[in-house]
Amino acid sequence: MPAGHLSLGRAGEDAAVSLLTGQGYRVLARNWRCKLGEVDIICAKSDLIVFVEVKTRGENSLASGAEAVDKRKRAKIVAAASEYLSGNGLWHRPCRFDVVSISRQGDDLRTEHLPDAFSADSGSGKGWQPW
């Protein structure tokens, strides 16, 4: 049986997928990893590619999940997204970075979707495109 925080994190990611698919997004990948980092969920809606960071917090957490996506974490997500776009020949597609914040309230999980939560330039310190 996984540790409590791992099962809560998995439940949060499942809730985020349900939320996003309910809003018309199509999930392309979950927990996509490369040498530069990981993206929790990669999805598409029409021509838009969306890289989603999911942050799940327990009942007694003082900070929201969105507050945990700091500059260092944003840089890793942006780097991984760049690898994904390059590896799949998708640089011609518009994209954005979202955060889904999940908080446990008793037996329930409350979801908050923050579209366009940060920009590629806000976290990387390097150029966004590979050229």
Residue, then its C-alpha position, 0 to 999 in steps of 0.5 A: m500500500p502506498a504512503g498516504h501522501l502518494s495515494l493523495g497525490r494520485a487521487g488529486e491527479d485523477a481528479a484533475v484529469s476528470l476536471l479537464t476532460g469534463q471541460g473538453y480537454r483530451v489527455l495526451a500524456r500523464n506523468w510525462r518524463c524526460k531528462l529535464g523534468e516531468v509534466d503531470i498532465i499534457c492535454a489538448k483542446s482544439d489546436l492548443i497544447v496545455f501543460v498542467e502541473v497538479k498540486t494536491r494538498g491535505e486538509n491541514s495545509l497552510a498554502s494552496g497547491a498553486e503557491a507551491v509552483d515556484k520559480r524552480k518548479r516552473a523552470k523544470i516544467v518549461a524545460a520538459a515542455s520544450e522537450y515534449l514539443s521538440g520530440n513530437g514536432l509540435w512547435h507550430r502549435p499554441c501552448r500554455f501552462d496551467v495549474v490544477s490545485i486540489s485540496r482535501q476537505g474531509d472525504d472530498l477533493r476540491t479542484e481549482h483550475l488556473p488556466d495560463a497560470f504562468s508563462a514560459d518566460s517566467g520560470s526558465g531563465k533561458g530561452w523558451q524555443p530551442w532556436 
